[in-house]
Amino acid sequence: WDYINVSTTGGNYLYAVNGTDSPQLYDGTTWQAVTGASAPISITGVTTSLLKAPNLFKNRVWFLEKNSLRAWFLPLSSVGGAASSLDFSSIARLGGNLVAMGTWTIDAGTGMDDYAVFITNKGDVLVYQGTDPASASTWAMRGQWYLGSPIGNRPIVKWAGDLLIITQDGLFPLSSALQSSRVNPR
């Protein structure tokens, strides 16, 4: 099981997913299995039992779909509702499936900004910037790199503002790994 803590105006929650069972939502008192028809909270538009690897990015809950190149996001500041997807199948050059999503904080010279990072099991790293993935005017790809195939189902960890990723080529801080990509894997 992977989990995240989520705070909304409706309360504080813990979301747990494993890509096989219905997501479990804990409100501090009660556990609820979340499906497309559950009450009081449901997620529609996706088979919820396929959701894995939860992440928070710009006040949205994100999930990856098991064995696919689709990432799903919920409405702003919400733990339920109609899920929308981003399909990376036409972008991920090597195919495969998404294994991890992380939030990468870097200083672009005019202040800090957060980027959404998606990693495939084949080693593609897709970096996006923006606030609303449903709008091309507020969501854009900032880069695509190949770092080598990640190891395991949880190949990234947040470390300060950076992300550390473990691949078959070694352990890298994302900020330094993307400067030269695979020029010198040592």
Residue frames as qw, qx, qy, qz and C-alpha x, y, z in Angstrom:
[[0.000, 0.888, 0.459, 0.000, 0.00, 0.00, 0.00],
 [0.347, 0.187, -0.020, 0.919, 1.11, 3.56, -0.78],
 [0.178, -0.789, -0.565, 0.160, -0.46, 6.50, 0.99],
 [0.214, 0.363, -0.022, 0.907, -0.68, 10.28, 1.20],
 [0.106, -0.565, -0.580, 0.577, -2.16, 12.70, 3.70],
 [0.102, 0.474, 0.458, 0.745, -4.61, 15.20, 2.25],
 [0.045, -0.470, -0.494, 0.730, -6.06, 18.35, 3.82],
 [0.021, 0.468, 0.546, 0.694, -9.12, 20.00, 2.30],
 [0.288, -0.305, 0.154, -0.894, -11.74, 22.43, 3.56],
 [0.803, -0.248, -0.309, -0.445, -13.84, 19.33, 4.29],
 [0.821, -0.526, 0.209, -0.070, -11.25, 17.81, 6.62],
 [0.020, -0.659, 0.746, 0.095, -8.01, 15.88, 6.85],
 [0.959, 0.136, 0.045, -0.246, -7.70, 12.48, 5.21],
 [0.321, -0.469, 0.784, 0.249, -5.33, 9.62, 4.58],
 [0.808, 0.424, -0.151, -0.381, -5.57, 7.96, 1.15],
 [0.440, -0.394, 0.796, 0.131, -4.15, 4.45, 0.72],
 [0.792, 0.472, -0.121, -0.368, -3.97, 2.60, -2.63],
 [0.561, -0.391, 0.705, 0.189, -2.32, -0.56, -3.93],
 [0.292, 0.404, -0.618, -0.608, -3.45, -0.98, -7.56],
 [0.219, -0.074, -0.963, -0.140, -5.51, -4.07, -6.76],
 [0.138, -0.555, -0.767, 0.290, -8.11, -3.18, -4.12],
 [0.004, -0.879, -0.333, -0.340, -10.42, -0.18, -3.87],
 [0.239, 0.460, -0.344, 0.783, -8.65, 2.89, -2.47],
 [0.494, -0.575, -0.599, 0.257, -9.10, 3.32, 1.28],
 [0.041, 0.624, -0.038, 0.780, -9.88, 6.77, 2.67],
 [0.507, -0.430, -0.612, 0.429, -9.51, 7.47, 6.39],
 [0.054, -0.786, -0.167, -0.593, -11.06, 10.61, 7.88],
 [0.024, -0.471, 0.564, -0.678, -9.56, 10.23, 11.37],
 [0.603, -0.127, 0.529, -0.583, -12.43, 8.03, 12.57],
 [0.828, 0.270, 0.432, -0.236, -13.66, 5.80, 9.75],
 [0.235, -0.261, 0.750, 0.561, -12.14, 3.89, 6.83],
 [0.664, 0.531, 0.256, -0.460, -14.10, 3.98, 3.57],
 [0.549, 0.064, 0.678, 0.485, -13.53, 1.95, 0.41],
 [0.251, 0.625, -0.061, -0.737, -13.73, 4.43, -2.49],
 [0.450, 0.246, 0.780, 0.359, -15.38, 3.25, -5.71],
 [0.005, -0.193, -0.431, -0.882, -17.36, 4.87, -8.49],
 [0.460, -0.528, -0.502, -0.508, -20.57, 4.42, -6.47],
 [0.496, -0.284, -0.638, 0.515, -19.43, 4.70, -2.85],
 [0.207, -0.813, -0.168, -0.518, -20.92, 7.23, -0.47],
 [0.160, 0.899, 0.234, -0.334, -20.31, 9.79, 0.83],
 [0.011, 0.753, -0.468, -0.462, -17.12, 10.02, -1.29],
 [0.855, 0.274, 0.425, 0.115, -16.64, 8.40, -4.69],
 [0.104, -0.544, 0.509, 0.659, -14.31, 8.70, -7.67],
 [0.743, 0.511, 0.395, -0.174, -15.88, 8.40, -11.10],
 [0.471, 0.816, -0.267, -0.204, -14.38, 8.04, -14.57],
 [0.298, 0.540, -0.782, 0.087, -11.78, 5.39, -13.65],
 [0.861, -0.237, -0.448, -0.045, -11.70, 1.87, -12.25],
 [0.311, -0.845, 0.302, -0.312, -10.59, 2.80, -8.75],
 [0.909, -0.330, 0.245, 0.073, -9.07, -0.60, -7.95],
 [0.799, 0.396, 0.052, 0.449, -6.37, 0.11, -10.60],
 [0.025, 0.934, -0.145, 0.327, -5.14, 3.27, -8.84],
 [0.837, -0.247, -0.173, 0.456, -1.67, 3.27, -7.32],
 [0.543, 0.038, -0.038, 0.838, 1.17, 5.64, -6.33],
 [0.058, -0.915, -0.397, -0.038, -0.78, 8.62, -4.91],
 [0.469, 0.013, -0.051, 0.882, 0.80, 12.08, -5.02],
 [0.006, 0.878, 0.362, -0.314, -0.19, 15.64, -4.16],
 [0.428, 0.053, 0.288, 0.855, 0.64, 18.33, -6.69],
 [0.074, -0.134, -0.145, -0.978, -0.69, 21.91, -6.69],
 [0.452, 0.033, 0.456, -0.766, -3.67, 21.09, -4.42],
 [0.807, 0.180, -0.285, -0.484, -4.72, 18.05, -6.45],
 [0.700, -0.263, 0.661, -0.063, -4.64, 14.37, -5.61],
 [0.528, 0.528, -0.558, -0.362, -2.98, 12.34, -8.36],
 [0.811, -0.161, 0.558, -0.068, -2.85, 8.59, -8.95],
 [0.179, 0.421, -0.761, -0.460, -1.15, 6.40, -11.52],
 [0.895, 0.100, 0.020, -0.435, -3.08, 3.62, -13.23],
 [0.663, -0.334, 0.664, 0.091, -1.61, 0.15, -12.79],
 [0.589, 0.065, 0.699, 0.400, 0.12, -1.25, -15.93],
 [0.399, 0.793, 0.406, 0.216, -0.60, 1.81, -18.07],
 [0.413, 0.110, 0.016, 0.904, 0.80, 5.18, -19.09],
 [0.214, -0.715, -0.362, -0.558, -2.18, 7.09, -17.64],
 [0.205, -0.080, -0.559, 0.799, -2.10, 9.40, -14.65],
 [0.236, -0.687, -0.616, -0.304, -5.39, 10.44, -13.04],
 [0.152, 0.069, -0.365, 0.916, -6.11, 13.63, -11.11],
 [0.112, -0.651, -0.730, 0.175, -9.04, 14.74, -8.97],
 [0.041, 0.876, 0.234, 0.420, -10.71, 18.17, -8.89],
 [0.216, 0.535, -0.370, 0.728, -8.88, 20.93, -7.03],
 [0.195, -0.307, 0.596, -0.716, -8.79, 20.53, -3.22],
 [0.829, -0.063, -0.037, -0.555, -10.88, 17.37, -3.32],
 [0.306, -0.317, 0.895, -0.066, -10.65, 13.71, -2.29],
 [0.479, 0.341, 0.809, -0.012, -13.42, 12.57, -4.62],
 [0.393, 0.689, 0.022, -0.608, -15.31, 13.48, -7.75],
 [0.833, 0.546, 0.082, -0.022, -14.79, 13.00, -11.47],
 [0.601, -0.463, 0.433, 0.486, -11.24, 11.88, -12.19],
 [0.560, 0.798, -0.133, -0.180, -9.53, 13.18, -15.33],
 [0.883, -0.154, 0.289, 0.336, -6.60, 11.51, -17.04],
 [0.181, 0.810, -0.459, -0.317, -3.36, 12.39, -18.76],
 [0.960, 0.141, 0.232, 0.068, -2.31, 9.69, -21.20],
 [0.169, -0.781, 0.496, 0.339, 1.43, 9.57, -21.86],
 [0.822, 0.115, 0.539, 0.145, 1.30, 6.70, -24.39],
 [0.611, 0.735, 0.152, 0.254, 2.08, 9.02, -27.30],
 [0.027, -0.939, 0.294, -0.175, 4.85, 10.81, -25.36],
 [0.654, -0.523, 0.546, 0.042, 6.79, 8.05, -23.58],
 [0.423, 0.625, -0.562, -0.338, 9.24, 7.06, -26.31],
 [0.134, 0.301, -0.943, 0.039, 10.03, 3.63, -24.88],
 [0.659, -0.299, -0.538, -0.432, 6.48, 2.67, -23.87],
 [0.321, 0.003, -0.797, 0.511, 6.04, 0.65, -20.70],
 [0.386, -0.736, -0.522, -0.191, 4.01, 1.97, -17.79],
 [0.092, -0.752, 0.249, -0.603, 4.16, 4.70, -15.17],
 [0.688, -0.184, -0.629, 0.313, 5.80, 3.61, -11.92],
 [0.402, -0.482, -0.398, 0.669, 6.16, 6.87, -9.99],
 [0.102, 0.821, 0.221, 0.517, 5.14, 10.48, -9.76],
 [0.538, -0.399, -0.339, 0.660, 6.91, 13.07, -7.68],
 [0.041, 0.984, 0.161, 0.070, 6.90, 16.78, -6.96],
 [0.708, 0.050, -0.017, 0.704, 10.23, 18.42, -7.79],
 [0.119, -0.969, -0.148, 0.157, 10.97, 21.85, -6.35],
 [0.675, 0.087, 0.126, 0.722, 13.65, 23.86, -8.15],
 [0.078, -0.775, -0.077, 0.622, 14.74, 27.46, -8.31],
 [0.626, 0.570, 0.409, 0.340, 14.32, 28.76, -11.85],
 [0.425, 0.155, 0.032, 0.891, 16.15, 32.00, -11.11],
 [0.219, -0.413, -0.113, -0.877, 13.01, 34.04, -10.42],
 [0.581, -0.285, 0.423, -0.634, 11.86, 32.08, -7.40],
 [0.246, -0.110, 0.962, -0.044, 11.03, 28.51, -6.57],
 [0.686, 0.156, -0.214, -0.678, 8.57, 26.49, -8.58],
 [0.623, -0.107, 0.757, -0.163, 7.20, 22.96, -8.43],
 [0.451, 0.344, -0.634, -0.526, 7.25, 20.53, -11.32],
 [0.894, -0.031, 0.311, -0.321, 5.31, 17.29, -11.73],
 [0.102, 0.524, -0.819, -0.210, 7.65, 14.41, -12.57],
 [0.927, 0.090, 0.148, -0.332, 6.39, 11.17, -14.10],
 [0.084, -0.546, 0.819, 0.152, 8.71, 8.16, -14.42],
 [0.886, 0.174, -0.220, -0.369, 8.13, 5.07, -16.55],
 [0.875, -0.319, 0.360, 0.054, 9.46, 1.58, -15.92],
 [0.815, 0.429, 0.130, 0.368, 11.58, 1.98, -19.07],
 [0.571, -0.268, -0.046, 0.775, 13.42, 5.04, -17.73],
 [0.124, 0.598, 0.311, 0.728, 11.60, 7.93, -19.39],
 [0.226, -0.479, -0.468, 0.708, 11.33, 10.97, -17.10],
 [0.077, 0.640, 0.477, 0.598, 8.59, 13.44, -18.09],
 [0.250, -0.332, -0.398, 0.818, 8.57, 16.85, -16.40],
 [0.007, -0.694, -0.538, -0.479, 5.54, 19.16, -16.43],
 [0.146, -0.138, -0.345, 0.917, 4.85, 22.61, -15.01],
 [0.287, -0.341, -0.375, -0.813, 1.53, 24.28, -14.31],
 [0.308, -0.072, 0.591, -0.742, -1.56, 24.30, -12.18],
 [0.728, 0.267, 0.346, -0.528, -4.43, 22.87, -14.24],
 [0.321, -0.197, 0.843, 0.384, -3.60, 19.79, -16.33],
 [0.444, 0.572, 0.689, -0.032, -6.96, 20.12, -18.11],
 [0.271, 0.941, 0.104, -0.172, -5.86, 23.40, -19.73],
 [0.778, 0.314, 0.078, 0.538, -3.07, 23.80, -22.28],
 [0.122, 0.833, -0.063, 0.535, -2.69, 27.44, -21.21],
 [0.447, -0.740, 0.357, -0.354, -1.76, 26.46, -17.63],
 [0.845, -0.267, 0.463, 0.032, -0.02, 23.09, -18.12],
 [0.603, 0.721, -0.327, -0.101, 3.01, 22.31, -20.28],
 [0.949, -0.065, -0.025, 0.307, 5.80, 19.81, -20.68],
 [0.130, -0.942, 0.296, 0.094, 9.17, 21.22, -19.61],
 [0.110, 0.624, -0.765, -0.118, 11.36, 18.29, -20.53],
 [0.983, 0.007, 0.026, -0.181, 11.79, 14.63, -21.28],
 [0.038, 0.688, -0.724, 0.039, 14.87, 12.63, -20.39],
 [0.928, -0.015, -0.366, -0.063, 16.04, 9.05, -20.22],
 [0.260, -0.739, 0.537, -0.311, 17.80, 8.06, -16.98],
 [0.245, 0.202, -0.945, 0.082, 17.78, 4.28, -17.10],
 [0.603, -0.395, -0.609, -0.330, 15.16, 1.90, -15.83],
 [0.370, -0.580, 0.390, -0.612, 14.10, 2.60, -12.24],
 [0.335, 0.063, -0.919, 0.197, 14.45, -0.11, -9.62],
 [0.046, -0.309, -0.823, 0.474, 11.34, -1.24, -7.79],
 [0.027, -0.708, -0.652, -0.269, 7.86, 0.23, -7.41],
 [0.250, -0.949, -0.153, 0.114, 8.99, 3.24, -5.35],
 [0.764, 0.206, 0.016, 0.611, 12.13, 4.48, -7.11],
 [0.176, 0.600, -0.051, 0.779, 11.94, 8.11, -5.95],
 [0.468, -0.616, -0.498, 0.391, 12.11, 9.88, -2.64],
 [0.042, 0.934, 0.064, 0.350, 11.77, 13.58, -1.88],
 [0.707, -0.284, -0.190, 0.619, 15.01, 14.95, -0.44],
 [0.116, -0.430, -0.050, 0.894, 14.88, 18.66, 0.47],
 [0.486, 0.570, 0.030, -0.661, 13.55, 20.25, -2.76],
 [0.275, 0.436, -0.757, -0.402, 15.04, 17.57, -4.97],
 [0.947, 0.002, 0.081, -0.311, 13.98, 14.06, -5.92],
 [0.208, -0.490, 0.836, 0.133, 16.33, 11.13, -5.60],
 [0.882, 0.265, -0.085, -0.380, 15.78, 8.37, -8.14],
 [0.487, -0.397, 0.768, 0.127, 17.34, 4.92, -8.06],
 [0.767, 0.510, -0.179, -0.345, 17.91, 3.36, -11.46],
 [0.973, 0.055, 0.069, 0.212, 19.96, 0.55, -12.93],
 [0.534, 0.614, -0.170, 0.556, 22.64, 3.21, -13.49],
 [0.388, 0.000, -0.524, 0.758, 22.74, 4.26, -9.82],
 [0.183, -0.767, -0.538, 0.298, 21.17, 6.72, -7.39],
 [0.312, 0.301, 0.185, 0.882, 20.82, 10.29, -8.70],
 [0.096, 0.571, 0.366, -0.728, 19.44, 13.59, -7.47],
 [0.511, 0.660, 0.535, 0.130, 17.10, 14.51, -10.31],
 [0.078, 0.966, -0.039, -0.243, 18.53, 18.04, -10.52],
 [0.207, -0.656, 0.626, 0.367, 22.04, 16.84, -11.37],
 [0.563, 0.105, 0.796, 0.195, 21.00, 13.80, -13.41],
 [0.480, 0.747, 0.459, 0.001, 18.98, 15.90, -15.85],
 [0.030, -0.870, 0.251, 0.424, 21.80, 18.36, -16.46],
 [0.041, 0.530, -0.752, -0.390, 23.76, 15.83, -18.47],
 [0.889, 0.111, -0.107, -0.430, 21.20, 13.02, -18.85],
 [0.967, -0.147, 0.189, 0.088, 23.16, 9.82, -19.63],
 [0.433, 0.809, -0.376, 0.133, 26.39, 11.43, -20.84],
 [0.264, 0.416, -0.774, 0.397, 28.27, 10.11, -17.80],
 [0.741, -0.427, -0.392, -0.339, 26.23, 7.55, -15.82],
 [0.648, -0.109, -0.543, 0.522, 28.94, 7.26, -13.13]]
